[in-house]
Amino acid sequence: MIMLAAQPSLNELYGFINKVPRYPLSIQRLLKLAADTGASKEVVNFYRIFAKDQVFDNEDDLAGRTEQIQIMRREEMPIEAEVAPEEF
């Protein structure tokens, strides 16, 4: 069985993005803000994959890069095939 890390929805990510009070925003500040605002573990883990030197200029920049990564991660997820027990 393949275990996949839980993925946050875009709505959950946008909900967090709406809580960002000011920009520019480094990834370190973003992770601290996520922890301080009670963002889910999935949101925090999602942003941990960003480069450590990442800086977001404004809300549109953060939302755009978030969408790009979310789409790339979904495309990379393996598709589970149903296999009958006698095929093992």
FIKE-790974 format. One record per residue (C-alpha): residue in three letters; x, y, z. Coordinates in steps of 0.5 Angstrom, whole numbers, padded with zeros to 4 digits, always signed. Layout:
BEGIN
ALAXYZ
...
END
This chain:
BEGIN
MET+0000+0000+0000
ILE+0003+0007-0002
MET+0002+0012+0004
LEU+0001+0019+0001
ALA+0002+0026+0006
ALA-0004+0029+0006
GLN-0005+0035+0002
PRO-0008+0041+0004
SER-0014+0044-0001
LEU-0013+0050-0005
ASN-0019+0053-0001
GLU-0015+0052+0006
LEU-0008+0055+0003
TYR-0012+0061+0001
GLY-0015+0062+0008
PHE-0008+0062+0010
ILE-0006+0067+0005
ASN-0011+0071+0007
LYS-0008+0072+0014
VAL-0002+0074+0012
PRO-0001+0082+0015
ARG+0004+0084+0010
TYR+0009+0083+0005
PRO+0015+0082+0003
LEU+0015+0075+0007
SER+0020+0070+0007
ILE+0019+0063+0008
GLN+0022+0063+0015
ARG+0017+0069+0017
LEU+0011+0065+0013
LEU+0012+0058+0017
LYS+0012+0062+0024
LEU+0006+0066+0022
ALA+0003+0059+0020
ALA+0005+0056+0027
ASP+0002+0063+0030
THR-0004+0063+0027
GLY-0006+0055+0028
ALA-0005+0053+0021
SER-0006+0046+0020
LYS+0000+0041+0020
GLU-0002+0040+0012
VAL-0001+0047+0011
VAL+0005+0048+0015
ASN+0008+0042+0011
PHE+0006+0044+0004
TYR+0010+0051+0005
ARG+0016+0047+0008
ILE+0018+0045+0001
PHE+0019+0052-0001
ALA+0027+0054-0002
LYS+0029+0057+0005
ASP+0031+0063+0001
GLN+0024+0064-0002
VAL+0021+0071-0001
PHE+0014+0073-0003
ASP+0013+0080-0006
ASN+0006+0081-0005
GLU-0001+0077-0004
ASP-0001+0075-0012
ASP+0006+0073-0012
LEU+0005+0068-0006
ALA-0002+0065-0009
GLY+0001+0064-0015
ARG+0007+0060-0013
THR+0003+0056-0008
GLU-0002+0054-0014
GLN+0004+0052-0018
ILE+0007+0048-0013
GLN+0000+0045-0011
ILE-0001+0043-0019
MET+0006+0040-0019
ARG+0005+0036-0013
ARG-0002+0033-0015
GLU+0001+0031-0022
GLU+0006+0027-0019
MET+0002+0023-0014
PRO+0001+0016-0016
ILE-0005+0014-0019
GLU-0008+0008-0015
ALA-0010+0002-0019
GLU-0015-0003-0016
VAL-0012-0010-0016
ALA-0016-0016-0015
PRO-0013-0021-0009
GLU-0012-0026-0014
GLU-0007-0022-0018
PHE-0002-0022-0012
END
